Amino acid sequence: MKTTLVIMAAGIGSRFGGGIKQLEPVGRHGEIIMDYSIHDAIEAGFDKIVFIIRHDIHEAFKAAIGDRIERICSGLGIELGYAFQELDDIPEGVSMPKGRTKPWGTGQAVLSCKGLVKEPFAVINADDYYGKQAFKKLHGFLEAYTPQKPDDYCMAGFILKNTLSEHGGVTRGICRLDKNGCLTEVNETQGIEKTPEGAAAGGKKIDENAYVSMNMWGLTPEFIDRLETGFAEFFDKIEGRELKAEFLLPIYIDELIKAGRVSVKVLDTEDKWFGVTYKEDKDYVVSSFEKLICDGVYGDKLFDDLLK
């Protein structure tokens, strides 16, 4: 069963001083966070990679990672492709709101893969490091895909305290699970910060051991058709908010769960997340990768172990 890793890399971080944070080098030899995610996914068994980007960063992206990863994938028999998220790629009959300047969110990003992704797939953010365990668990789940169960999904469940930044608030999807370990709710919560007691948002304490979504999902090929329907419905709900509203993957999946249309198994992981949410995060991320190399989790030169 072919499995695809879809990497959402269309965004430019507004909190990262205007730079393309996904392309910041963090490894010994200029590796970026995406390199480590791709390595871990291939090691886990994924055999197709799809980058979601925007046309305006295409050349910079290819120069920084695309051409190099294409050569590595070619040597390993891994298929590689690009999908493009664009502001004006909206449902037929919908008028483009005057003054809108940014694409429509992570739901639209994954929808841009329609026609390109036809197999079970995982979705991740480009600027998050997830750890090896999560990729192994997602791949194992996706390998069991059957067309008879097109609405059985999964999500990597991270522990909140393992996903916080030292330099400011972050947005996390706080999760609730049923007794079978399936997701019942994702509550997108902004401004979650570390506190001496654990974590809080807006002055309200949050359980630091709660499961959170880091936008690492395992989905079926049929999900993309659901997204297309959901995106059209999204425009019926946002009257008056067309300039800023976003069609977000976790919110849409939450709606499907509450409507009883899908099931999402939470695959727990103790891996520690890190990423470059703020410019100040970079030094910590660089030192974290250096420690992983020193501990033998990765070799001095990433991918050498896969290419042997």
N, C-alpha and C positions, 0 to 999 in steps of 0.2 A: 504494500500500500504506500503510494507516494505521499509524502507529507511536506507541507510548505511552511516556511517561516516568513511572515509578512512584517516588515519593519516600517513603522510610521516615522518618517524623517522629513516631513514637509514643513515643519515649523521652524521659525527663527526665534530664539528665546529673547523676549522683550526685556527680561530681567538680567540678561547676560551681556549688557553693554553694547547691544546691537550686533554682536557677532553671531556666527552660526555655531551654536554651542555643541551641536552634534558632531562637528568636525574638529573639535579641540583635541590635540594629542594628549594622552594620559599614560601611555606605556613607555617602556625603555627605548623602543625603536620607533617612536612616533605613532604607535597604535592608538586608536580611538575606542570609545566604549563599544561602539557597534562591532568592531573587530572581535571583541571578546564574546559578545552575544552570538555572532555568526560561528565562531569557533565552537562554542558550547552546543549550539544547535546541531551543527554537522556531527560533532562527536556523539550527540544523543541519537542521531539517526535521521534527521531532516535532510531531504535531498533536493530541495528547491528553495531559493531565496528570492523574495520580491521586495524591492525598495519602493515605498511610496514617497515621492518628492514633488516639488513644484518645478515647472519648466525653468523658472528664473534662477534656480540654484543648481540646475542640471550639470553645467560644466564644472563648477566648483566641487560638486559632489563627486563626479566621476574622477576628477583629478585627485581628490583626497582619499577616496575609498573605492569607488565603483570599478575603475580599470584594474586596480590591484586585486580586488576580491574576485573579479571575473576571471583573472588568470588562475587564482587559487582554485576556484570552483571548477574551472575547466580541467585542471589536473586531477580533481577528485570525482569528476562525473556529476557535479552538482549543477542543476539548471539555475540560471539567474535571469531576472526580468525587472522591468520598471513599470510602475503605475504612476499616473500624474494626477494630483489633486489640484483642481482649479476652481476659482471663485464662481465662474459662470457655468459650471457643470451642475445644473439644477434640473428638477423634473420639468417635463414638457407642460407648458401652460402657466408656469410660474414666472412672474416678472422679476427681473433683477432689481432689488431696492437701490435707489440712488444714494450714494455715499458709503455703501458697504465696501470694505477694503480687504477683508481677510476671509479665507475659506470657511467652511461651515462646520468644522470640528472633526473629531475622530471617527464618527459614524460615516460621514461623507468620505473621509480618507479611505476607509476599508471598502466602501462601495466603489471606489475608483478601480478596484481590482476585478470588477465584473468582467468576465470573459477571459481573464488571465489566470485566475485561481479557480480550479475545478476539482480540487481535492481537499481533504481535511487540512486545516491550517491553524497555526498559532499566530497571534498578533502581539507585538511588543512595541514599546516606545524606543526610539533610537538613542535617547540620552539616559537610559536607565541600565544599570548593571543588575542582573537578576540572580546570577549564580548557577552552577551546573545542575543542582538538584531539581530546580524548577523545570528546566528543559527536558530532563530525563522523564519526569513525571508527566509532563504534557505530551511528550512524544508517545509514551506508553498508552496514554488515554486515546490519542488520535489513531493509533494503529488498530484499535478495536472498533473503529467506525464502521457502521453498516448503514446502507440507504434506508433500511427499515426503521432506523432511529435518527431521523434527520434533525431532531430538535434536542438532542443530548449534547450539551456543551460542558466545558470545564473551565476553571479559573485557578491560577496559582494564588494561593492565599498566604500573604506575607504578614508577619507580626508587626503591628504599628511601630513599636519601639525600634525595630530594625530598619525603619524606612524614613526616619526624620533627618532633617538638615540641621547643622549647627548654626546656620547663618540666616534663618528666617522661616516664616511659615510656608507650609506646603499644602497642596490639595490631595486628599486621599479619599477613596471610596470605602467608608466604614461598612463592614459586612455583618449580616446576621445569617446564621445557619440553622437548619432544622436538625432533628436528631439523627438524620442519615448523612449529615455532612454536606447537604445541598444548600445552595444560596437561596435565601428568602427575600433579601433586601440589600441594595447597595445605596448608601446615603453619601453622596458627594459632599465632602466637608472641606471648606477652605480655611486657610490660615492656621493649620495645626502646627503648634510649636512645642519644642522640648521645654519642660519645666522641672524644677527640683523634685516635684512629686511624680513626674512621668510625662504627661502630655495634656495639652488643653487647646481649645479654639474659642476665641471670643470670650475668654475668661471662664469657660465651662470645661471642667475636667473630662478627659476622655480616657477610657481604659487603654493603657499602653500595650496590653496583651491582646487587644482585639485584632481580628483578621481584617486586612485591608486589600483592596484591589489596586494593583500597580499597572493596570491595563495590560495584563498578560493573560490572554484568553486562548482557549482551544475551541475551535469552531468548525462546523461542517460546511461543505460547499453550498448547501441549501440556505445557509444563513444569509448569503449575499442577496438572494431574492427577497428575503424578509427585510433586509436593510433598504432595499429599493422601495418597497411599500412603505416602510417606516419613514423614510426621508420625505416622501410625498405627503404623508400625514403630518409630518413635522411642520410644514409650511401652513397647514390649516390651524395650527395651535399658537403661532407666534405673532399674530397680528399686533402691530404696534411696537414689536421688538425686533424687527427685521435687520437692524443695523448691528446688533450685538449677539443675538441668540445663536447657540451652537447645538448641532445634532451630535450629542456625545454618546460614545459606545456604551459606557457603563449605565448611563441613564436609560438608554433604549433597551438594553438587556434587562434592566430592573423592571421596566414596564412590561416586557414579555413574561417575566417570571410572575409578576403580580396578576397578570391576565391568565396564568396557567397554561401558557403556550409552549414554554420551554423548561428544561431542567438543566441546572448548572452545578456540577460537582466541584467542590472546593478541594484542591490538592494542596495540602499544607506543606510549607517549606520553612525551614529555620535559617535559610541563607540570609545574609545581611545585604540589604539593598544599598547601593550608593549611586549618586548621579550628580550632574552639574546643573542644579537648579539655579544657583547663584554663582557669580564669578568667583566668590570667595571659597566655594566648594572645591575648586579644582585642585588645590594643594592636597587636600584630604584624599581625593580620589586617586591622585598620582601616588601618594604614599600607600594607599590601600592596595593598589595593583602591585606595587613593589613588594609588599609583604606577601601577597599571594604567590608571586614568583619565588621569593625566598623560601616560602613554605612548600614549594614544589607543586602547587596547584596548576601552574602554567610554566612552560619552559621559558628560557631566556628569549627565544624568538618564537612568537606565537605562530601556530599552524605547522611548525616543523614536525611535531609529533603526528599530525594527520597526513602529512605528505610523504612520510617514510614508506 
